[in-house]
Amino acid sequence: MKIAIGSDHAGYKLKEEIAKFLQKEQYNFTDFGTCSPDPVDYPDIGEQVAEGVASGKYDRGILICGTGIGISIAANKVPGIRAALCSNTFSARSSIEHNNANILALGERTTGPGVALDIVKIWLNTVFPGETRHKNRIDKIHAIESKHIQKGE
Ligand code: RB5
């Protein structure tokens, strides 16, 4: 599994923790930054990681900002992205099983590092079960996307 990770300055510390974990567990990952606590704009990082995942270059992405809200909203603007902001392991598991999320978003200011790492572990170890009642709902999400792309909105 190829993973893309990224954060703004408010998620930088947690991103470094997650990078350490991914390295230790020998995951194949690319870090899109940011690489310091200096302020950057979360849409810039969210877009890069989302484009990497939407293009198929990466299987999944992990994005962090202060709350996880801004960066998940930005990522979800890229067609094909299903970014899920999770603050607990139940949501993390469900985001794959029910929504086939391809990006996990976390908030460094809202979720402690221990919980965040548990969320990452569970999220990476959960597999979308495929043809279930949920598949049709996910298809409907992308039908909304396609409809609005066609309208040029
Ligand atoms: C940055 O100050 C903060 O606004 C950002 O990290 C995030 O929380 C936005 O949703």
Backbone and ligand atoms as CSV (ligand in chain L), in Angstrom:
chain,resi,resn,atom,element,x,y,z
A,1,MET,N,N,0.847,-1.193,0.000
A,1,MET,CA,C,0.000,0.000,0.000
A,1,MET,C,C,0.890,1.254,0.000
A,2,LYS,N,N,0.617,2.159,-0.969
A,2,LYS,CA,C,1.403,3.399,-1.018
A,2,LYS,C,C,0.603,4.523,-0.360
A,3,ILE,N,N,1.257,5.206,0.574
A,3,ILE,CA,C,0.562,6.205,1.388
A,3,ILE,C,C,1.186,7.584,1.179
A,4,ALA,N,N,0.330,8.596,1.071
A,4,ALA,CA,C,0.795,9.990,1.019
A,4,ALA,C,C,0.367,10.669,2.312
A,5,ILE,N,N,1.292,11.400,2.938
A,5,ILE,CA,C,0.911,12.125,4.156
A,5,ILE,C,C,1.244,13.605,3.995
A,6,GLY,N,N,0.521,14.431,4.749
A,6,GLY,CA,C,0.788,15.864,4.695
A,6,GLY,C,C,0.043,16.597,5.789
A,7,SER,N,N,0.535,17.785,6.107
A,7,SER,CA,C,-0.111,18.601,7.142
A,7,SER,C,C,0.221,20.066,6.911
A,8,ASP,N,N,-0.539,20.935,7.586
A,8,ASP,CA,C,-0.105,22.332,7.672
A,8,ASP,C,C,0.726,22.467,8.949
A,9,HIS,N,N,1.072,23.694,9.310
A,9,HIS,CA,C,1.911,23.933,10.499
A,9,HIS,C,C,1.231,23.447,11.774
A,10,ALA,N,N,-0.123,23.559,11.818
A,10,ALA,CA,C,-0.853,23.178,13.029
A,10,ALA,C,C,-0.972,21.662,13.185
A,11,GLY,N,N,-0.585,20.941,12.138
A,11,GLY,CA,C,-0.612,19.478,12.223
A,11,GLY,C,C,0.775,18.878,12.086
A,12,TYR,N,N,1.755,19.760,12.027
A,12,TYR,CA,C,3.131,19.333,11.738
A,12,TYR,C,C,3.678,18.312,12.766
A,13,LYS,N,N,3.467,18.612,14.059
A,13,LYS,CA,C,4.033,17.717,15.089
A,13,LYS,C,C,3.418,16.326,15.003
A,14,LEU,N,N,2.101,16.286,14.824
A,14,LEU,CA,C,1.422,14.977,14.735
A,14,LEU,C,C,1.839,14.255,13.460
A,15,LYS,N,N,2.018,15.007,12.380
A,15,LYS,CA,C,2.467,14.365,11.135
A,15,LYS,C,C,3.831,13.698,11.336
A,16,GLU,N,N,4.709,14.376,12.067
A,16,GLU,CA,C,6.035,13.796,12.317
A,16,GLU,C,C,5.906,12.495,13.116
A,17,GLU,N,N,5.016,12.479,14.099
A,17,GLU,CA,C,4.768,11.256,14.892
A,17,GLU,C,C,4.264,10.133,13.988
A,18,ILE,N,N,3.345,10.477,13.116
A,18,ILE,CA,C,2.771,9.470,12.211
A,18,ILE,C,C,3.839,8.975,11.238
A,19,ALA,N,N,4.677,9.888,10.751
A,19,ALA,CA,C,5.759,9.494,9.830
A,19,ALA,C,C,6.709,8.512,10.531
A,20,LYS,N,N,7.010,8.796,11.798
A,20,LYS,CA,C,7.900,7.909,12.571
A,20,LYS,C,C,7.297,6.512,12.659
A,21,PHE,N,N,5.992,6.485,12.955
A,21,PHE,CA,C,5.289,5.203,13.069
A,21,PHE,C,C,5.311,4.451,11.732
A,22,LEU,N,N,5.017,5.155,10.642
A,22,LEU,CA,C,4.962,4.500,9.322
A,22,LEU,C,C,6.343,3.962,8.941
A,23,GLN,N,N,7.352,4.720,9.301
A,23,GLN,CA,C,8.730,4.290,9.009
A,23,GLN,C,C,9.071,3.021,9.793
A,24,LYS,N,N,8.733,3.055,11.090
A,24,LYS,CA,C,9.014,1.908,11.965
A,24,LYS,C,C,8.311,0.645,11.469
A,25,GLU,N,N,7.094,0.828,10.998
A,25,GLU,CA,C,6.308,-0.326,10.523
A,25,GLU,C,C,6.576,-0.653,9.053
A,26,GLN,N,N,7.530,0.047,8.470
A,26,GLN,CA,C,7.959,-0.172,7.079
A,26,GLN,C,C,6.855,-0.008,6.041
A,27,TYR,N,N,5.985,0.977,6.275
A,27,TYR,CA,C,5.008,1.335,5.244
A,27,TYR,C,C,5.731,2.111,4.150
A,28,ASN,N,N,5.241,1.987,2.932
A,28,ASN,CA,C,5.756,2.745,1.799
A,28,ASN,C,C,5.013,4.084,1.771
A,29,PHE,N,N,5.676,5.171,2.174
A,29,PHE,CA,C,4.964,6.447,2.230
A,29,PHE,C,C,5.805,7.615,1.729
A,30,THR,N,N,5.096,8.656,1.302
A,30,THR,CA,C,5.740,9.902,0.863
A,30,THR,C,C,5.176,11.034,1.705
A,31,ASP,N,N,6.069,11.888,2.188
A,31,ASP,CA,C,5.690,13.019,3.026
A,31,ASP,C,C,5.651,14.292,2.171
A,32,PHE,N,N,4.462,14.867,2.022
A,32,PHE,CA,C,4.298,16.081,1.216
A,32,PHE,C,C,4.499,17.349,2.047
A,33,GLY,N,N,5.032,17.227,3.255
A,33,GLY,CA,C,5.245,18.395,4.097
A,33,GLY,C,C,3.986,18.757,4.864
A,34,THR,N,N,4.010,19.814,5.582
A,34,THR,CA,C,5.044,20.807,5.692
A,34,THR,C,C,6.173,20.291,6.579
A,35,CYS,N,N,7.319,20.920,6.483
A,35,CYS,CA,C,8.486,20.377,7.179
A,35,CYS,C,C,8.979,21.263,8.302
A,36,SER,N,N,8.143,22.179,8.769
A,36,SER,CA,C,8.519,23.031,9.903
A,36,SER,C,C,7.242,23.631,10.492
A,37,PRO,N,N,7.357,24.240,11.682
A,37,PRO,CA,C,6.158,24.859,12.268
A,37,PRO,C,C,5.813,26.220,11.655
A,38,ASP,N,N,6.505,26.644,10.620
A,38,ASP,CA,C,6.196,27.936,9.978
A,38,ASP,C,C,4.843,27.862,9.261
A,39,PRO,N,N,4.045,28.898,9.379
A,39,PRO,CA,C,2.693,28.853,8.803
A,39,PRO,C,C,2.644,28.586,7.291
A,40,VAL,N,N,1.767,27.669,6.928
A,40,VAL,CA,C,1.467,27.390,5.515
A,40,VAL,C,C,-0.054,27.267,5.419
A,41,ASP,N,N,-0.575,27.255,4.209
A,41,ASP,CA,C,-2.021,27.182,4.026
A,41,ASP,C,C,-2.465,25.741,3.791
A,42,TYR,N,N,-3.359,25.256,4.652
A,42,TYR,CA,C,-3.767,23.837,4.561
A,42,TYR,C,C,-4.344,23.425,3.197
A,43,PRO,N,N,-5.017,24.345,2.436
A,43,PRO,CA,C,-5.533,23.859,1.134
A,43,PRO,C,C,-4.405,23.415,0.186
A,44,ASP,N,N,-3.234,24.056,0.303
A,44,ASP,CA,C,-2.124,23.711,-0.603
A,44,ASP,C,C,-1.653,22.276,-0.388
A,45,ILE,N,N,-1.525,21.887,0.871
A,45,ILE,CA,C,-1.061,20.522,1.178
A,45,ILE,C,C,-2.187,19.521,0.916
A,46,GLY,N,N,-3.401,19.913,1.309
A,46,GLY,CA,C,-4.554,19.023,1.094
A,46,GLY,C,C,-4.722,18.692,-0.381
A,47,GLU,N,N,-4.543,19.692,-1.219
A,47,GLU,CA,C,-4.703,19.482,-2.665
A,47,GLU,C,C,-3.628,18.525,-3.200
A,48,GLN,N,N,-2.400,18.718,-2.793
A,48,GLN,CA,C,-1.308,17.859,-3.311
A,48,GLN,C,C,-1.519,16.395,-2.949
A,49,VAL,N,N,-1.841,16.159,-1.676
A,49,VAL,CA,C,-2.050,14.771,-1.238
A,49,VAL,C,C,-3.288,14.188,-1.917
A,50,ALA,N,N,-4.344,14.980,-1.995
A,50,ALA,CA,C,-5.588,14.493,-2.622
A,50,ALA,C,C,-5.356,14.171,-4.087
A,51,GLU,N,N,-4.614,15.001,-4.784
A,51,GLU,CA,C,-4.347,14.726,-6.199
A,51,GLU,C,C,-3.514,13.453,-6.363
A,52,GLY,N,N,-2.590,13.252,-5.457
A,52,GLY,CA,C,-1.777,12.027,-5.504
A,52,GLY,C,C,-2.630,10.778,-5.332
A,53,VAL,N,N,-3.603,10.865,-4.431
A,53,VAL,CA,C,-4.485,9.708,-4.187
A,53,VAL,C,C,-5.479,9.558,-5.345
A,54,ALA,N,N,-6.068,10.660,-5.774
A,54,ALA,CA,C,-7.068,10.590,-6.858
A,54,ALA,C,C,-6.447,10.063,-8.150
A,55,SER,N,N,-5.175,10.364,-8.365
A,55,SER,CA,C,-4.516,9.917,-9.603
A,55,SER,C,C,-4.179,8.428,-9.572
A,56,GLY,N,N,-4.235,7.826,-8.386
A,56,GLY,CA,C,-3.902,6.411,-8.252
A,56,GLY,C,C,-2.437,6.182,-7.916
A,57,LYS,N,N,-1.662,7.260,-7.842
A,57,LYS,CA,C,-0.240,7.107,-7.490
A,57,LYS,C,C,-0.103,6.601,-6.048
A,58,TYR,N,N,-1.027,7.028,-5.208
A,58,TYR,CA,C,-1.052,6.560,-3.814
A,58,TYR,C,C,-2.396,5.891,-3.552
A,59,ASP,N,N,-2.368,4.866,-2.708
A,59,ASP,CA,C,-3.610,4.152,-2.389
A,59,ASP,C,C,-4.425,4.906,-1.352
A,60,ARG,N,N,-3.707,5.496,-0.386
A,60,ARG,CA,C,-4.407,6.219,0.679
A,60,ARG,C,C,-3.588,7.441,1.100
A,61,GLY,N,N,-4.289,8.399,1.711
A,61,GLY,CA,C,-3.610,9.585,2.213
A,61,GLY,C,C,-3.982,9.859,3.655
A,62,ILE,N,N,-3.074,10.527,4.355
A,62,ILE,CA,C,-3.354,10.964,5.728
A,62,ILE,C,C,-3.028,12.457,5.797
A,63,LEU,N,N,-3.997,13.252,6.233
A,63,LEU,CA,C,-3.839,14.707,6.289
A,63,LEU,C,C,-4.132,15.223,7.688
A,64,ILE,N,N,-3.343,16.178,8.127
A,64,ILE,CA,C,-3.529,16.729,9.470
A,64,ILE,C,C,-3.470,18.254,9.412
A,65,CYS,N,N,-4.423,18.897,10.077
A,65,CYS,CA,C,-4.303,20.342,10.335
A,65,CYS,C,C,-4.706,20.545,11.796
A,66,GLY,N,N,-5.016,21.774,12.194
A,66,GLY,CA,C,-5.340,22.009,13.596
A,66,GLY,C,C,-6.533,21.198,14.049
A,67,THR,N,N,-7.601,21.292,13.291
A,67,THR,CA,C,-8.824,20.546,13.627
A,67,THR,C,C,-9.070,19.364,12.691
A,68,GLY,N,N,-8.394,19.351,11.568
A,68,GLY,CA,C,-8.664,18.344,10.527
A,68,GLY,C,C,-9.806,18.780,9.610
A,69,ILE,N,N,-10.466,19.885,9.974
A,69,ILE,CA,C,-11.647,20.307,9.207
A,69,ILE,C,C,-11.247,20.940,7.872
A,70,GLY,N,N,-10.412,21.970,7.943
A,70,GLY,CA,C,-10.067,22.690,6.713
A,70,GLY,C,C,-9.407,21.789,5.688
A,71,ILE,N,N,-8.490,20.958,6.154
A,71,ILE,CA,C,-7.722,20.134,5.215
A,71,ILE,C,C,-8.596,19.028,4.611
A,72,SER,N,N,-9.599,18.548,5.378
A,72,SER,CA,C,-10.491,17.524,4.809
A,72,SER,C,C,-11.461,18.166,3.821
A,73,ILE,N,N,-11.921,19.385,4.120
A,73,ILE,CA,C,-12.801,20.083,3.167
A,73,ILE,C,C,-12.045,20.300,1.859
A,74,ALA,N,N,-10.806,20.762,1.965
A,74,ALA,CA,C,-9.996,21.020,0.755
A,74,ALA,C,C,-9.802,19.727,-0.039
A,75,ALA,N,N,-9.418,18.661,0.631
A,75,ALA,CA,C,-9.159,17.380,-0.055
A,75,ALA,C,C,-10.425,16.880,-0.752
A,76,ASN,N,N,-11.561,17.074,-0.106
A,76,ASN,CA,C,-12.820,16.568,-0.675
A,76,ASN,C,C,-13.269,17.331,-1.924
A,77,LYS,N,N,-12.603,18.427,-2.237
A,77,LYS,CA,C,-12.908,19.146,-3.481
A,77,LYS,C,C,-12.286,18.469,-4.693
A,78,VAL,N,N,-11.347,17.570,-4.476
A,78,VAL,CA,C,-10.703,16.874,-5.594
A,78,VAL,C,C,-11.569,15.666,-5.963
A,79,PRO,N,N,-12.045,15.606,-7.211
A,79,PRO,CA,C,-12.921,14.498,-7.606
A,79,PRO,C,C,-12.294,13.129,-7.310
A,80,GLY,N,N,-13.093,12.257,-6.758
A,80,GLY,CA,C,-12.626,10.903,-6.443
A,80,GLY,C,C,-12.164,10.753,-5.005
A,81,ILE,N,N,-12.060,11.890,-4.306
A,81,ILE,CA,C,-11.587,11.818,-2.914
A,81,ILE,C,C,-12.744,11.660,-1.943
A,82,ARG,N,N,-12.528,10.745,-0.995
A,82,ARG,CA,C,-13.449,10.576,0.123
A,82,ARG,C,C,-12.612,10.728,1.394
A,83,ALA,N,N,-12.482,11.962,1.839
A,83,ALA,CA,C,-11.662,12.241,3.019
A,83,ALA,C,C,-12.544,12.218,4.259
A,84,ALA,N,N,-12.128,11.452,5.268
A,84,ALA,CA,C,-12.917,11.300,6.486
A,84,ALA,C,C,-12.156,11.874,7.676
A,85,LEU,N,N,-12.775,12.846,8.322
A,85,LEU,CA,C,-12.199,13.417,9.541
A,85,LEU,C,C,-12.606,12.530,10.712
A,86,CYS,N,N,-11.648,11.918,11.367
A,86,CYS,CA,C,-11.953,10.969,12.452
A,86,CYS,C,C,-11.295,11.398,13.754
A,87,SER,N,N,-12.037,11.244,14.845
A,87,SER,CA,C,-11.467,11.551,16.159
A,87,SER,C,C,-11.579,10.346,17.092
A,88,ASN,N,N,-12.029,9.216,16.551
A,88,ASN,CA,C,-12.096,7.991,17.360
A,88,ASN,C,C,-11.946,6.775,16.443
A,89,THR,N,N,-11.624,5.639,17.041
A,89,THR,CA,C,-11.320,4.446,16.236
A,89,THR,C,C,-12.578,3.855,15.583
A,90,PHE,N,N,-13.738,4.043,16.215
A,90,PHE,CA,C,-14.977,3.526,15.605
A,90,PHE,C,C,-15.228,4.228,14.265
A,91,SER,N,N,-15.080,5.561,14.277
A,91,SER,CA,C,-15.262,6.317,13.028
A,91,SER,C,C,-14.216,5.914,11.994
A,92,ALA,N,N,-13.001,5.693,12.461
A,92,ALA,CA,C,-11.909,5.329,11.532
A,92,ALA,C,C,-12.240,4.023,10.814
A,93,ARG,N,N,-12.686,3.021,11.582
A,93,ARG,CA,C,-13.030,1.720,10.991
A,93,ARG,C,C,-14.233,1.880,10.047
A,94,SER,N,N,-15.247,2.608,10.526
A,94,SER,CA,C,-16.457,2.797,9.712
A,94,SER,C,C,-16.155,3.574,8.434
A,95,SER,N,N,-15.199,4.494,8.507
A,95,SER,CA,C,-14.907,5.323,7.321
A,95,SER,C,C,-14.398,4.466,6.174
A,96,ILE,N,N,-13.803,3.330,6.489
A,96,ILE,CA,C,-13.389,2.392,5.435
A,96,ILE,C,C,-14.554,1.447,5.120
A,97,GLU,N,N,-15.110,0.818,6.152
A,97,GLU,CA,C,-16.134,-0.221,5.914
A,97,GLU,C,C,-17.390,0.343,5.248
A,98,HIS,N,N,-17.784,1.544,5.622
A,98,HIS,CA,C,-19.031,2.120,5.085
A,98,HIS,C,C,-18.790,3.108,3.948
A,99,ASN,N,N,-17.684,3.842,4.019
A,99,ASN,CA,C,-17.486,4.958,3.071
A,99,ASN,C,C,-16.299,4.757,2.132
A,100,ASN,N,N,-15.552,3.690,2.330
A,100,ASN,CA,C,-14.338,3.440,1.546
A,100,ASN,C,C,-13.487,4.712,1.457
A,101,ALA,N,N,-13.272,5.342,2.604
A,101,ALA,CA,C,-12.495,6.589,2.638
A,101,ALA,C,C,-11.099,6.341,2.079
A,102,ASN,N,N,-10.633,7.262,1.255
A,102,ASN,CA,C,-9.264,7.101,0.753
A,102,ASN,C,C,-8.301,8.110,1.375
A,103,ILE,N,N,-8.851,9.005,2.179
A,103,ILE,CA,C,-7.995,9.904,2.971
A,103,ILE,C,C,-8.534,9.966,4.394
A,104,LEU,N,N,-7.611,9.865,5.341
A,104,LEU,CA,C,-7.932,10.035,6.757
A,104,LEU,C,C,-7.475,11.437,7.156
A,105,ALA,N,N,-8.364,12.210,7.767
A,105,ALA,CA,C,-7.980,13.532,8.263
A,105,ALA,C,C,-8.027,13.527,9.786
A,106,LEU,N,N,-7.038,14.189,10.374
A,106,LEU,CA,C,-6.922,14.253,11.830
A,106,LEU,C,C,-6.675,15.700,12.262
A,107,GLY,N,N,-7.057,16.002,13.495
A,107,GLY,CA,C,-6.796,17.327,14.046
A,107,GLY,C,C,-5.795,17.240,15.179
A,108,GLU,N,N,-4.661,17.888,15.011
A,108,GLU,CA,C,-3.641,17.831,16.080
A,108,GLU,C,C,-4.096,18.557,17.332
A,109,ARG,N,N,-4.912,19.612,17.148
A,109,ARG,CA,C,-5.341,20.389,18.316
A,109,ARG,C,C,-6.563,19.775,19.002
A,110,THR,N,N,-7.140,18.763,18.361
A,110,THR,CA,C,-8.383,18.201,18.898
A,110,THR,C,C,-8.249,16.727,19.312
A,111,THR,N,N,-7.212,16.061,18.806
A,111,THR,CA,C,-7.043,14.627,19.085
A,111,THR,C,C,-5.626,14.397,19.595
A,112,GLY,N,N,-5.518,13.816,20.764
A,112,GLY,CA,C,-4.198,13.556,21.352
A,112,GLY,C,C,-3.404,12.560,20.515
A,113,PRO,N,N,-2.072,12.589,20.655
A,113,PRO,CA,C,-1.229,11.747,19.798
A,113,PRO,C,C,-1.455,10.247,19.973
A,114,GLY,N,N,-1.784,9.823,21.195
A,114,GLY,CA,C,-2.010,8.389,21.431
A,114,GLY,C,C,-3.245,7.904,20.688
A,115,VAL,N,N,-4.333,8.656,20.824
A,115,VAL,CA,C,-5.585,8.303,20.134
A,115,VAL,C,C,-5.364,8.393,18.624
A,116,ALA,N,N,-4.673,9.446,18.193
A,116,ALA,CA,C,-4.447,9.642,16.748
A,116,ALA,C,C,-3.687,8.447,16.152
A,117,LEU,N,N,-2.689,7.969,16.869
A,117,LEU,CA,C,-1.926,6.823,16.342
A,117,LEU,C,C,-2.769,5.560,16.297
A,118,ASP,N,N,-3.623,5.367,17.294
A,118,ASP,CA,C,-4.549,4.218,17.269
A,118,ASP,C,C,-5.486,4.322,16.063
A,119,ILE,N,N,-5.964,5.537,15.818
A,119,ILE,CA,C,-6.846,5.769,14.670
A,119,ILE,C,C,-6.121,5.382,13.380
A,120,VAL,N,N,-4.879,5.830,13.250
A,120,VAL,CA,C,-4.095,5.536,12.036
A,120,VAL,C,C,-3.931,4.024,11.877
A,121,LYS,N,N,-3.581,3.341,12.962
A,121,LYS,CA,C,-3.360,1.875,12.906
A,121,LYS,C,C,-4.617,1.167,12.435
A,122,ILE,N,N,-5.736,1.488,13.059
A,122,ILE,CA,C,-7.009,0.834,12.703
A,122,ILE,C,C,-7.386,1.157,11.268
A,123,TRP,N,N,-7.227,2.413,10.888
A,123,TRP,CA,C,-7.636,2.852,9.542
A,123,TRP,C,C,-6.818,2.124,8.473
A,124,LEU,N,N,-5.527,1.997,8.722
A,124,LEU,CA,C,-4.672,1.334,7.722
A,124,LEU,C,C,-4.919,-0.171,7.667
A,125,ASN,N,N,-5.421,-0.719,8.757
A,125,ASN,CA,C,-5.637,-2.175,8.795
A,125,ASN,C,C,-7.061,-2.587,8.447
A,126,THR,N,N,-7.894,-1.619,8.114
A,126,THR,CA,C,-9.272,-1.952,7.730
A,126,THR,C,C,-9.381,-1.937,6.212
A,127,VAL,N,N,-10.101,-2.952,5.694
A,127,VAL,CA,C,-10.233,-3.104,4.242
A,127,VAL,C,C,-11.703,-2.933,3.867
A,128,PHE,N,N,-11.967,-2.231,2.792
A,128,PHE,CA,C,-13.346,-2.062,2.316
A,128,PHE,C,C,-13.880,-3.413,1.852
A,129,PRO,N,N,-15.019,-3.835,2.369
A,129,PRO,CA,C,-15.512,-5.183,2.048
A,129,PRO,C,C,-16.039,-5.356,0.619
A,130,GLY,N,N,-16.131,-4.304,-0.168
A,130,GLY,CA,C,-16.534,-4.461,-1.575
A,130,GLY,C,C,-18.024,-4.358,-1.763
A,131,GLU,N,N,-18.585,-5.334,-2.481
A,131,GLU,CA,C,-19.998,-5.260,-2.886
A,131,GLU,C,C,-20.940,-5.454,-1.697
A,132,THR,N,N,-21.251,-4.395,-1.017
A,132,THR,CA,C,-22.221,-4.448,0.080
A,132,THR,C,C,-23.250,-3.353,-0.177
A,133,ARG,N,N,-24.200,-3.190,0.748
A,133,ARG,CA,C,-25.191,-2.116,0.619
A,133,ARG,C,C,-24.501,-0.749,0.564
A,134,HIS,N,N,-23.289,-0.691,1.098
A,134,HIS,CA,C,-22.593,0.600,1.142
A,134,HIS,C,C,-22.077,1.047,-0.216
A,135,LYS,N,N,-21.787,0.084,-1.077
A,135,LYS,CA,C,-21.217,0.400,-2.396
A,135,LYS,C,C,-22.153,1.329,-3.186
A,136,ASN,N,N,-23.436,0.995,-3.158
A,136,ASN,CA,C,-24.429,1.792,-3.877
A,136,ASN,C,C,-24.462,3.238,-3.366
A,137,ARG,N,N,-24.284,3.398,-2.051
A,137,ARG,CA,C,-24.319,4.744,-1.462
A,137,ARG,C,C,-23.094,5.545,-1.869
A,138,ILE,N,N,-21.968,4.855,-1.912
A,138,ILE,CA,C,-20.729,5.542,-2.337
A,138,ILE,C,C,-20.853,5.937,-3.812
A,139,ASP,N,N,-21.446,5.051,-4.614
A,139,ASP,CA,C,-21.668,5.387,-6.030
A,139,ASP,C,C,-22.543,6.640,-6.141
A,140,LYS,N,N,-23.509,6.765,-5.227
A,140,LYS,CA,C,-24.382,7.946,-5.260
A,140,LYS,C,C,-23.602,9.224,-4.926
A,141,ILE,N,N,-22.633,9.103,-4.027
A,141,ILE,CA,C,-21.790,10.273,-3.701
A,141,ILE,C,C,-21.078,10.729,-4.972
A,142,HIS,N,N,-20.532,9.757,-5.703
A,142,HIS,CA,C,-19.774,10.137,-6.899
A,142,HIS,C,C,-20.682,10.571,-8.043
A,143,ALA,N,N,-21.926,10.125,-8.004
A,143,ALA,CA,C,-22.886,10.620,-9.009
A,143,ALA,C,C,-23.152,12.112,-8.763
A,144,ILE,N,N,-23.214,12.518,-7.516
A,144,ILE,CA,C,-23.389,13.952,-7.198
A,144,ILE,C,C,-22.205,14.734,-7.752
A,145,GLU,N,N,-21.015,14.179,-7.506
A,145,GLU,CA,C,-19.780,14.822,-7.971
A,145,GLU,C,C,-19.822,14.999,-9.502
A,146,SER,N,N,-20.128,13.892,-10.201
A,146,SER,CA,C,-20.135,13.931,-11.670
A,146,SER,C,C,-21.158,14.925,-12.186
A,147,LYS,N,N,-22.336,14.945,-11.552
A,147,LYS,CA,C,-23.393,15.856,-11.991
A,147,LYS,C,C,-22.911,17.301,-11.927
A,148,HIS,N,N,-22.227,17.648,-10.831
A,148,HIS,CA,C,-21.803,19.041,-10.670
A,148,HIS,C,C,-20.585,19.370,-11.524
A,149,ILE,N,N,-19.761,18.366,-11.805
A,149,ILE,CA,C,-18.618,18.605,-12.711
A,149,ILE,C,C,-19.160,18.886,-14.116
A,150,GLN,N,N,-20.140,18.087,-14.528
A,150,GLN,CA,C,-20.717,18.287,-15.866
A,150,GLN,C,C,-21.349,19.676,-16.006
A,151,LYS,N,N,-21.948,20.133,-14.898
A,151,LYS,CA,C,-22.586,21.456,-14.952
A,151,LYS,C,C,-21.541,22.581,-14.905
A,152,GLY,N,N,-20.289,22.181,-14.678
A,152,GLY,CA,C,-19.209,23.154,-14.620
A,152,GLY,C,C,-19.219,23.968,-13.346
A,153,GLU,N,N,-19.753,23.385,-12.256
A,153,GLU,CA,C,-19.844,24.122,-10.985
A,153,GLU,C,C,-18.609,23.921,-10.123
L,1,RB5,C1,C,-4.445,26.973,11.258
L,1,RB5,O1,O,-4.356,27.987,12.204
L,1,RB5,C2,C,-5.808,26.297,11.358
L,1,RB5,O2,O,-6.798,27.177,10.965
L,1,RB5,C3,C,-5.836,25.056,10.495
L,1,RB5,O3,O,-4.821,24.194,10.864
L,1,RB5,C4,C,-7.109,24.222,10.568
L,1,RB5,O4,O,-7.478,23.953,11.857
L,1,RB5,C5,C,-8.206,24.667,9.699
L,1,RB5,O5,O,-9.260,24.020,9.589
